[in-house]
Amino acid sequence: MKLNKNFYFISLFLLMNSELFNEEGYYLSHDNFKIIKKLDVKTYFSEYKVYNKDDDNLYIIKKINIKGISPKEIEILKEKFEKISDINSEFIIKYYDYFIEDDTFNIVTEYIDAMNLKEFIELYRNSDSPIKREFILSFIYHISLGLQVIHKNNIIHGEIEPENIFITNDYKIKIGGFGFINKTNFQNIGDKTQISAPIYTAPEVNKGLNYDYKIDIWSFGCII
């Protein structure tokens, strides 16, 4: 089939002006990282799949917009990262490193080829089959073990919801998406910050009261 030459010009124009063209292959100031693909974009952060040419491995980089954030709040962000990066568990996404570039706080995490629990639920919702009982029991068990590790490290996750629960290809659970990457944390540093999605948020958070580790258990119950 012969195509009009205008087709090629239009295609080239779209490619050159696409976000993918502008960002794929771009090296960050840490030039060992090469962006492979943009994965997600939210109001205050974006997420990329990257290749590390130094160790020949894939990672995720979360770029958090810190424009207008005070030095004190950035230090709190660093402290939260340091606590989370100390965790080593098969049920939790590993947080490796961070660096600041321009107006972004960049967090380097483990890369896994996985769908999140929200996508998994939707997959079954759109089919004629219920979620298998063994999957449900296994997921509950793995999430509970992950939360146990998080809380033993004196960390409140703050965003236990299906989008932050990841299912690997062999149906293992990994918890990610810690609440410290949410912009709302900067608006009220302390114990009264609105963090997770409203339908998974514990009553004491919705009421603006102080909270503790129990808010993660409440959110876990909502998921179940």
KEKOLDREN-111090 format. One record per residue: residue number from 0; residue in three letters; x, y, z of N, C-alpha, C in turn. Coordinates in nm, 2 decimals, padded with zeros to 4 digits. Layout:
SITE  seq  type    n.c1    n.c2    n.c3   ca.c1   ca.c2   ca.c3    c.c1    c.c2    c.c3
SITE  NUM   Ala       X       Y       Z       X       Y       Z       X       Y       Z
...
END
This chain:
SITE  seq  type    n.c1    n.c2    n.c3   ca.c1   ca.c2   ca.c3    c.c1    c.c2    c.c3
SITE    0   Met   00.08  -00.12   00.00   00.00   00.00   00.00   00.09   00.12   00.00
SITE    1   Lys   00.06   00.22  -00.09   00.14   00.34  -00.10   00.08   00.45  -00.01
SITE    2   Leu   00.16   00.51   00.07   00.11   00.61   00.16   00.15   00.75   00.12
SITE    3   Asn   00.06   00.84   00.14   00.09   00.98   00.11   00.21   01.03   00.19
SITE    4   Lys   00.30   01.10   00.12   00.42   01.15   00.19   00.39   01.24   00.31
SITE    5   Asn   00.27   01.30   00.31   00.23   01.38   00.42   00.21   01.30   00.55
SITE    6   Phe   00.18   01.17   00.53   00.17   01.08   00.64   00.30   01.08   00.72
SITE    7   Tyr   00.41   01.07   00.65   00.54   01.06   00.71   00.58   01.19   00.79
SITE    8   Phe   00.54   01.31   00.72   00.57   01.43   00.79   00.49   01.45   00.92
SITE    9   Ile   00.36   01.41   00.91   00.28   01.42   01.03   00.33   01.33   01.14
SITE   10   Ser   00.37   01.20   01.10   00.42   01.11   01.20   00.54   01.16   01.27
SITE   11   Leu   00.63   01.22   01.18   00.76   01.27   01.24   00.73   01.39   01.33
SITE   12   Phe   00.64   01.47   01.29   00.61   01.59   01.38   00.55   01.54   01.51
SITE   13   Leu   00.46   01.44   01.51   00.40   01.39   01.64   00.51   01.33   01.72
SITE   14   Leu   00.60   01.25   01.66   00.71   01.19   01.74   00.80   01.29   01.80
SITE   15   Met   00.84   01.39   01.72   00.94   01.49   01.77   00.88   01.57   01.88
SITE   16   Asn   00.74   01.59   01.89   00.68   01.67   01.99   00.62   01.59   02.10
SITE   17   Ser   00.64   01.46   02.10   00.58   01.37   02.20   00.67   01.38   02.33
SITE   18   Glu   00.60   01.35   02.44   00.67   01.35   02.57   00.77   01.24   02.57
SITE   19   Leu   00.73   01.13   02.51   00.82   01.01   02.51   00.95   01.04   02.44
SITE   20   Phe   00.94   01.11   02.32   01.06   01.14   02.25   01.15   01.23   02.33
SITE   21   Asn   01.10   01.32   02.40   01.17   01.42   02.48   01.24   01.36   02.60
SITE   22   Glu   01.19   01.25   02.65   01.24   01.20   02.78   01.30   01.06   02.77
SITE   23   Glu   01.26   00.98   02.67   01.32   00.85   02.66   01.47   00.86   02.62
SITE   24   Gly   01.56   00.80   02.70   01.70   00.80   02.66   01.77   00.92   02.73
SITE   25   Tyr   01.70   01.01   02.80   01.76   01.12   02.86   01.83   01.08   02.99
SITE   26   Tyr   01.96   01.12   03.00   02.04   01.09   03.12   02.02   01.20   03.23
SITE   27   Leu   01.99   01.16   03.35   01.98   01.25   03.46   02.12   01.30   03.49
SITE   28   Ser   02.13   01.39   03.59   02.26   01.44   03.63   02.35   01.33   03.68
SITE   29   His   02.28   01.23   03.73   02.35   01.10   03.76   02.36   01.02   03.63
SITE   30   Asp   02.46   01.04   03.55   02.45   00.99   03.42   02.46   00.84   03.40
SITE   31   Asn   02.46   00.77   03.52   02.46   00.62   03.51   02.31   00.58   03.48
SITE   32   Phe   02.22   00.67   03.51   02.08   00.63   03.49   02.03   00.68   03.35
SITE   33   Lys   01.96   00.59   03.28   01.90   00.62   03.15   01.75   00.59   03.16
SITE   34   Ile   01.67   00.69   03.12   01.53   00.67   03.13   01.48   00.58   03.01
SITE   35   Ile   01.41   00.48   03.05   01.36   00.39   02.95   01.22   00.42   02.91
SITE   36   Lys   01.14   00.45   03.02   00.99   00.47   03.00   00.93   00.55   03.11
SITE   37   Lys   00.84   00.64   03.08   00.76   00.71   03.18   00.65   00.61   03.22
SITE   38   Leu   00.63   00.59   03.35   00.53   00.49   03.40   00.41   00.56   03.45
SITE   39   Asp   00.43   00.67   03.52   00.31   00.73   03.59   00.34   00.88   03.61
SITE   40   Val   00.23   00.96   03.61   00.24   01.10   03.64   00.13   01.14   03.73
SITE   41   Lys   00.17   01.20   03.85   00.07   01.25   03.94   00.09   01.40   03.96
SITE   42   Thr   00.01   01.46   04.04   00.02   01.60   04.06   00.16   01.65   04.11
SITE   43   Tyr   00.21   01.57   04.20   00.34   01.62   04.26   00.46   01.53   04.24
SITE   44   Phe   00.44   01.42   04.16   00.55   01.34   04.13   00.53   01.26   04.00
SITE   45   Ser   00.64   01.22   03.94   00.63   01.13   03.82   00.72   01.01   03.84
SITE   46   Glu   00.70   00.91   03.77   00.77   00.78   03.79   00.83   00.73   03.66
SITE   47   Tyr   00.95   00.68   03.66   01.02   00.64   03.54   01.08   00.50   03.56
SITE   48   Lys   01.08   00.42   03.46   01.16   00.30   03.46   01.30   00.34   03.40
SITE   49   Val   01.41   00.31   03.47   01.54   00.35   03.42   01.64   00.23   03.42
SITE   50   Tyr   01.74   00.25   03.34   01.85   00.15   03.33   01.97   00.21   03.39
SITE   51   Asn   02.04   00.13   03.48   02.16   00.17   03.54   02.28   00.11   03.46
SITE   52   Lys   02.35   00.19   03.39   02.46   00.13   03.31   02.58   00.08   03.39
SITE   53   Asp   02.59   00.12   03.52   02.70   00.08   03.60   02.68  -00.06   03.65
SITE   54   Asp   02.56  -00.10   03.68   02.54  -00.24   03.73   02.45  -00.33   03.64
SITE   55   Asp   02.41  -00.27   03.53   02.33  -00.34   03.42   02.20  -00.39   03.48
SITE   56   Asn   02.13  -00.31   03.57   02.00  -00.34   03.62   01.90  -00.23   03.60
SITE   57   Leu   01.77  -00.27   03.61   01.66  -00.18   03.59   01.62  -00.13   03.73
SITE   58   Tyr   01.57   00.00   03.74   01.52   00.05   03.86   01.40   00.14   03.83
SITE   59   Ile   01.34   00.19   03.94   01.24   00.29   03.92   01.29   00.42   03.99
SITE   60   Ile   01.27   00.53   03.92   01.30   00.66   03.98   01.17   00.74   04.00
SITE   61   Lys   01.14   00.78   04.12   01.03   00.87   04.15   01.08   01.01   04.16
SITE   62   Lys   01.03   01.10   04.07   01.08   01.24   04.08   00.97   01.32   04.15
SITE   63   Ile   01.00   01.37   04.27   00.91   01.44   04.35   00.93   01.59   04.34
SITE   64   Asn   00.83   01.67   04.30   00.84   01.81   04.29   00.86   01.88   04.43
SITE   65   Ile   00.97   01.94   04.45   00.99   02.00   04.58   01.01   02.16   04.57
SITE   66   Lys   00.96   02.21   04.46   00.96   02.35   04.44   00.88   02.42   04.55
SITE   67   Gly   00.94   02.52   04.62   00.87   02.59   04.72   00.87   02.52   04.86
SITE   68   Ile   00.93   02.40   04.87   00.94   02.33   04.99   01.06   02.39   05.07
SITE   69   Ser   01.04   02.41   05.20   01.14   02.46   05.29   01.25   02.36   05.31
SITE   70   Pro   01.37   02.41   05.34   01.49   02.33   05.38   01.45   02.23   05.49
SITE   71   Lys   01.38   02.28   05.59   01.34   02.19   05.70   01.26   02.07   05.65
SITE   72   Glu   01.16   02.10   05.57   01.08   01.99   05.51   01.15   01.89   05.43
SITE   73   Ile   01.25   01.94   05.35   01.34   01.86   05.27   01.42   01.77   05.36
SITE   74   Glu   01.46   01.82   05.48   01.54   01.74   05.57   01.45   01.63   05.63
SITE   75   Ile   01.32   01.66   05.65   01.23   01.56   05.70   01.21   01.45   05.60
SITE   76   Leu   01.20   01.49   05.47   01.19   01.40   05.36   01.31   01.30   05.36
SITE   77   Lys   01.43   01.36   05.37   01.55   01.28   05.37   01.55   01.18   05.49
SITE   78   Glu   01.51   01.22   05.61   01.50   01.13   05.72   01.41   01.02   05.70
SITE   79   Lys   01.29   01.05   05.64   01.19   00.94   05.61   01.25   00.84   05.52
SITE   80   Phe   01.32   00.90   05.42   01.38   00.80   05.32   01.48   00.71   05.39
SITE   81   Glu   01.57   00.77   05.47   01.67   00.69   05.54   01.61   00.58   05.62
SITE   82   Lys   01.50   00.60   05.69   01.44   00.50   05.77   01.38   00.39   05.68
SITE   83   Ile   01.32   00.43   05.57   01.26   00.33   05.48   01.37   00.25   05.40
SITE   84   Ser   01.48   00.31   05.37   01.58   00.24   05.29   01.65   00.14   05.38
SITE   85   Asp   01.64   00.15   05.51   01.70   00.05   05.60   01.62  -00.09   05.60
SITE   86   Ile   01.50  -00.08   05.54   01.42  -00.20   05.55   01.46  -00.30   05.43
SITE   87   Asn   01.48  -00.43   05.47   01.50  -00.53   05.37   01.40  -00.64   05.40
SITE   88   Ser   01.31  -00.66   05.31   01.20  -00.76   05.32   01.16  -00.80   05.18
SITE   89   Glu   01.13  -00.93   05.17   01.08  -00.98   05.04   00.94  -00.93   05.01
SITE   90   Phe   00.87  -00.87   05.11   00.73  -00.82   05.09   00.73  -00.67   05.08
SITE   91   Ile   00.84  -00.60   05.07   00.84  -00.46   05.06   00.94  -00.41   04.94
SITE   92   Ile   00.89  -00.32   04.86   00.98  -00.26   04.76   01.10  -00.20   04.82
SITE   93   Lys   01.22  -00.24   04.77   01.34  -00.19   04.83   01.37  -00.04   04.78
SITE   94   Tyr   01.40   00.05   04.87   01.44   00.18   04.84   01.59   00.19   04.85
SITE   95   Tyr   01.66   00.23   04.74   01.81   00.22   04.74   01.88   00.36   04.77
SITE   96   Asp   01.83   00.46   04.70   01.91   00.59   04.71   01.82   00.70   04.67
SITE   97   Tyr   01.87   00.83   04.69   01.80   00.95   04.65   01.91   01.05   04.61
SITE   98   Phe   01.86   01.14   04.52   01.95   01.26   04.49   01.85   01.37   04.45
SITE   99   Ile   01.90   01.49   04.47   01.83   01.61   04.44   01.88   01.67   04.31
SITE  100   Glu   01.79   01.70   04.22   01.82   01.76   04.09   01.72   01.87   04.06
SITE  101   Asp   01.78   01.99   04.05   01.69   02.11   04.02   01.59   02.12   04.13
SITE  102   Asp   01.46   02.11   04.09   01.35   02.12   04.19   01.28   01.98   04.21
SITE  103   Thr   01.36   01.88   04.20   01.30   01.75   04.22   01.39   01.66   04.32
SITE  104   Phe   01.32   01.59   04.40   01.38   01.49   04.50   01.36   01.36   04.43
SITE  105   Asn   01.47   01.29   04.39   01.46   01.17   04.31   01.49   01.05   04.40
SITE  106   Ile   01.40   00.95   04.40   01.41   00.83   04.48   01.43   00.71   04.39
SITE  107   Val   01.54   00.64   04.41   01.57   00.52   04.33   01.52   00.40   04.41
SITE  108   Thr   01.43   00.32   04.35   01.37   00.20   04.41   01.39   00.08   04.32
SITE  109   Glu   01.36  -00.04   04.38   01.36  -00.16   04.31   01.26  -00.16   04.20
SITE  110   Tyr   01.30  -00.22   04.09   01.21  -00.24   03.97   01.15  -00.38   03.97
SITE  111   Ile   01.02  -00.39   03.97   00.96  -00.52   03.95   00.86  -00.52   03.84
SITE  112   Asp   00.85  -00.62   03.76   00.75  -00.63   03.65   00.62  -00.68   03.72
SITE  113   Ala   00.53  -00.59   03.76   00.42  -00.64   03.83   00.30  -00.54   03.81
SITE  114   Met   00.18  -00.59   03.84   00.06  -00.51   03.84   00.03  -00.48   03.99
SITE  115   Asn  -00.05  -00.37   04.01  -00.09  -00.34   04.14  -00.22  -00.41   04.18
SITE  116   Leu  -00.25  -00.41   04.30  -00.37  -00.49   04.35  -00.50  -00.43   04.29
SITE  117   Lys  -00.50  -00.30   04.27  -00.62  -00.24   04.20  -00.64  -00.29   04.06
SITE  118   Glu  -00.53  -00.30   03.99  -00.54  -00.36   03.85  -00.58  -00.50   03.85
SITE  119   Phe  -00.53  -00.58   03.95  -00.56  -00.72   03.97  -00.71  -00.74   04.00
SITE  120   Ile  -00.77  -00.66   04.09  -00.91  -00.66   04.12  -00.99  -00.63   04.00
SITE  121   Glu  -00.95  -00.52   03.92  -01.03  -00.48   03.80  -01.03  -00.59   03.70
SITE  122   Leu  -00.91  -00.66   03.69  -00.90  -00.77   03.59  -01.01  -00.88   03.62
SITE  123   Tyr  -01.03  -00.91   03.74  -01.13  -01.01   03.78  -01.27  -00.96   03.77
SITE  124   Arg  -01.28  -00.83   03.81  -01.41  -00.76   03.80  -01.47  -00.77   03.66
SITE  125   Asn  -01.38  -00.76   03.57  -01.43  -00.76   03.43  -01.43  -00.89   03.36
SITE  126   Ser  -01.41  -01.00   03.44  -01.42  -01.13   03.39  -01.54  -01.20   03.46
SITE  127   Asp  -01.56  -01.33   03.42  -01.67  -01.41   03.48  -01.62  -01.49   03.60
SITE  128   Ser  -01.50  -01.47   03.64  -01.44  -01.56   03.75  -01.42  -01.48   03.87
SITE  129   Pro  -01.44  -01.53   03.99  -01.41  -01.47   04.12  -01.26  -01.48   04.14
SITE  130   Ile  -01.20  -01.40   04.22  -01.06  -01.41   04.26  -01.04  -01.54   04.34
SITE  131   Lys  -00.94  -01.62   04.30  -00.92  -01.75   04.37  -00.90  -01.73   04.52
SITE  132   Arg  -00.95  -01.82   04.60  -00.94  -01.81   04.74  -00.79  -01.82   04.78
SITE  133   Glu  -00.71  -01.90   04.72  -00.57  -01.91   04.76  -00.50  -01.78   04.73
SITE  134   Phe  -00.54  -01.71   04.63  -00.48  -01.58   04.61  -00.51  -01.48   04.72
SITE  135   Ile  -00.64  -01.48   04.76  -00.68  -01.39   04.86  -00.61  -01.42   04.99
SITE  136   Leu  -00.60  -01.54   05.03  -00.54  -01.58   05.16  -00.39  -01.55   05.16
SITE  137   Ser  -00.33  -01.58   05.04  -00.18  -01.55   05.03  -00.15  -01.40   05.03
SITE  138   Phe  -00.24  -01.32   04.96  -00.22  -01.18   04.96  -00.23  -01.12   05.11
SITE  139   Ile  -00.33  -01.16   05.18  -00.36  -01.11   05.31  -00.24  -01.15   05.40
SITE  140   Tyr  -00.19  -01.27   05.39  -00.07  -01.31   05.47   00.05  -01.23   05.44
SITE  141   His   00.08  -01.21   05.31   00.20  -01.13   05.27   00.19  -00.99   05.31
SITE  142   Ile   00.07  -00.93   05.29   00.06  -00.79   05.34   00.08  -00.77   05.49
SITE  143   Ser   00.02  -00.87   05.56   00.04  -00.86   05.71   00.18  -00.87   05.75
SITE  144   Leu   00.26  -00.96   05.68   00.40  -00.98   05.71   00.48  -00.85   05.68
SITE  145   Gly   00.44  -00.79   05.56   00.51  -00.66   05.52   00.48  -00.55   05.62
SITE  146   Leu   00.35  -00.54   05.67   00.32  -00.44   05.76   00.39  -00.46   05.90
SITE  147   Gln   00.41  -00.58   05.93   00.47  -00.62   06.06   00.62  -00.56   06.05
SITE  148   Val   00.69  -00.58   05.94   00.82  -00.53   05.92   00.83  -00.38   05.93
SITE  149   Ile   00.73  -00.32   05.86   00.73  -00.17   05.85   00.71  -00.11   05.99
SITE  150   His   00.62  -00.17   06.07   00.59  -00.12   06.20   00.70  -00.15   06.30
SITE  151   Lys   00.77  -00.26   06.28   00.88  -00.29   06.37   01.00  -00.19   06.35
SITE  152   Asn   01.00  -00.13   06.23   01.10  -00.03   06.20   01.05   00.11   06.24
SITE  153   Asn   00.94   00.12   06.32   00.89   00.24   06.37   00.85   00.34   06.25
SITE  154   Ile   00.79   00.28   06.15   00.74   00.36   06.03   00.59   00.34   06.02
SITE  155   Ile   00.52   00.45   06.00   00.38   00.44   05.96   00.38   00.46   05.81
SITE  156   His   00.32   00.36   05.74   00.32   00.37   05.59   00.23   00.49   05.55
SITE  157   Gly   00.11   00.49   05.59   00.02   00.60   05.56  -00.06   00.60   05.43
SITE  158   Glu  -00.02   00.50   05.34  -00.10   00.49   05.21  -00.12   00.35   05.18
SITE  159   Ile  -00.17   00.27   05.27  -00.20   00.13   05.24  -00.33   00.13   05.16
SITE  160   Glu  -00.32   00.11   05.03  -00.43   00.10   04.94  -00.39   00.02   04.82
SITE  161   Pro  -00.49  -00.03   04.75  -00.46  -00.13   04.64  -00.35  -00.08   04.54
SITE  162   Glu  -00.35   00.05   04.51  -00.25   00.10   04.41  -00.11   00.09   04.46
SITE  163   Asn  -00.09   00.07   04.59   00.04   00.06   04.65   00.08  -00.08   04.69
SITE  164   Ile   00.00  -00.17   04.65   00.03  -00.31   04.68   00.05  -00.38   04.55
SITE  165   Phe   00.17  -00.43   04.53   00.21  -00.49   04.40   00.22  -00.64   04.40
SITE  166   Ile   00.18  -00.70   04.29   00.17  -00.85   04.27   00.27  -00.89   04.17
SITE  167   Thr   00.37  -00.97   04.21   00.48  -01.01   04.11   00.42  -01.12   04.02
SITE  168   Asn   00.50  -01.16   03.92   00.46  -01.26   03.83   00.43  -01.40   03.89
SITE  169   Asp   00.50  -01.42   04.01   00.48  -01.54   04.08   00.38  -01.53   04.20
SITE  170   Tyr   00.30  -01.42   04.19   00.19  -01.39   04.28   00.24  -01.37   04.43
SITE  171   Lys   00.35  -01.30   04.44   00.40  -01.26   04.57   00.37  -01.11   04.58
SITE  172   Ile   00.35  -01.07   04.71   00.31  -00.93   04.73   00.43  -00.85   04.77
SITE  173   Lys   00.44  -00.72   04.72   00.54  -00.63   04.76   00.47  -00.49   04.79
SITE  174   Ile   00.49  -00.44   04.91   00.43  -00.31   04.95   00.52  -00.20   04.90
SITE  175   Gly   00.46  -00.10   04.84   00.54   00.02   04.79   00.46   00.15   04.82
SITE  176   Gly   00.50   00.26   04.75   00.42   00.38   04.76   00.41   00.44   04.90
SITE  177   Phe   00.52   00.44   04.97   00.51   00.50   05.11   00.46   00.64   05.11
SITE  178   Gly   00.39   00.68   05.21   00.32   00.81   05.22   00.41   00.93   05.21
SITE  179   Phe   00.54   00.91   05.24   00.63   01.03   05.25   00.65   01.09   05.11
SITE  180   Ile   00.61   01.02   05.00   00.63   01.09   04.87   00.51   01.17   04.83
SITE  181   Asn   00.41   01.18   04.92   00.29   01.26   04.89   00.31   01.40   04.92
SITE  182   Lys   00.28   01.49   04.83   00.29   01.63   04.85   00.22   01.68   04.97
SITE  183   Thr   00.10   01.62   05.01   00.02   01.67   05.12   00.10   01.66   05.25
SITE  184   Asn   00.20   01.57   05.25   00.29   01.56   05.37   00.35   01.70   05.41
SITE  185   Phe   00.38   01.77   05.30   00.46   01.90   05.33   00.36   02.01   05.38
SITE  186   Gln   00.23   01.99   05.36   00.14   02.10   05.40   00.12   02.10   05.55
SITE  187   Asn   00.15   01.99   05.61   00.13   01.98   05.76   00.22   01.87   05.81
SITE  188   Ile   00.35   01.90   05.82   00.44   01.81   05.88   00.40   01.77   06.02
SITE  189   Gly   00.39   01.64   06.05   00.36   01.60   06.18   00.26   01.49   06.18
SITE  190   Asp   00.17   01.49   06.28   00.08   01.37   06.30  -00.06   01.39   06.25
SITE  191   Lys  -00.09   01.50   06.18  -00.23   01.53   06.14  -00.24   01.54   05.99
SITE  192   Thr  -00.15   01.48   05.91  -00.15   01.50   05.77  -00.25   01.40   05.70
SITE  193   Gln  -00.33   01.46   05.61  -00.42   01.37   05.53  -00.33   01.30   05.42
SITE  194   Ile  -00.33   01.17   05.42  -00.24   01.11   05.33  -00.30   01.01   05.24
SITE  195   Ser  -00.36   00.90   05.28  -00.41   00.80   05.19  -00.55   00.84   05.13
SITE  196   Ala  -00.59   00.77   05.03  -00.72   00.79   04.97  -00.83   00.79   05.07
SITE  197   Pro  -00.93   00.88   05.06  -01.04   00.88   05.17  -01.11   00.75   05.20
SITE  198   Ile  -01.13   00.67   05.10  -01.21   00.54   05.13  -01.12   00.44   05.21
SITE  199   Tyr  -00.99   00.47   05.22  -00.90   00.38   05.30  -00.85   00.44   05.42
SITE  200   Thr  -00.89   00.57   05.44  -00.83   00.65   05.55  -00.91   00.62   05.69
SITE  201   Ala  -00.83   00.60   05.79  -00.89   00.58   05.93  -00.96   00.70   05.98
SITE  202   Pro  -01.06   00.68   06.06  -01.14   00.79   06.11  -01.06   00.90   06.18
SITE  203   Glu  -00.96   00.86   06.26  -00.88   00.96   06.33  -00.81   01.06   06.24
SITE  204   Val  -00.77   01.01   06.12  -00.70   01.09   06.02  -00.80   01.19   05.96
SITE  205   Asn  -00.92   01.13   05.92  -01.03   01.21   05.86  -01.07   01.33   05.96
SITE  206   Lys  -01.06   01.30   06.09  -01.10   01.40   06.19  -00.99   01.50   06.23
SITE  207   Gly  -00.87   01.48   06.17  -00.76   01.56   06.20  -00.70   01.54   06.33
SITE  208   Leu  -00.72   01.42   06.39  -00.66   01.38   06.52  -00.52   01.32   06.50
SITE  209   Asn  -00.45   01.31   06.61  -00.32   01.24   06.61  -00.35   01.09   06.58
SITE  210   Tyr  -00.25   01.03   06.51  -00.27   00.89   06.48  -00.14   00.81   06.50
SITE  211   Asp  -00.15   00.67   06.50  -00.04   00.59   06.51  -00.04   00.48   06.41
SITE  212   Tyr   00.02   00.37   06.44   00.03   00.26   06.34  -00.10   00.19   06.30
SITE  213   Lys  -00.20   00.22   06.39  -00.33   00.15   06.37  -00.40   00.20   06.24
SITE  214   Ile  -00.36   00.32   06.19  -00.42   00.36   06.06  -00.39   00.27   05.95
SITE  215   Asp  -00.27   00.21   05.95  -00.23   00.12   05.84  -00.32  -00.01   05.85
SITE  216   Ile  -00.35  -00.05   05.98  -00.43  -00.17   06.00  -00.57  -00.15   05.95
SITE  217   Trp  -00.62  -00.03   05.98  -00.76   00.01   05.93  -00.76   00.00   05.77
SITE  218   Ser  -00.66   00.06   05.71  -00.66   00.06   05.56  -00.65  -00.08   05.51
SITE  219   Phe  -00.57  -00.16   05.58  -00.56  -00.30   05.54  -00.69  -00.37   05.55
SITE  220   Gly  -00.77  -00.34   05.65  -00.90  -00.40   05.67  -00.99  -00.36   05.55
SITE  221   Cys  -00.98  -00.23   05.51  -01.06  -00.18   05.40  -01.03  -00.26   05.27
SITE  222   Ile  -00.90  -00.29   05.25  -00.86  -00.37   05.13  -00.92  -00.51   05.14
SITE  223   Ile  -00.91  -00.57   05.25  -00.97  -00.71   05.27  -01.12  -00.70   05.24
END
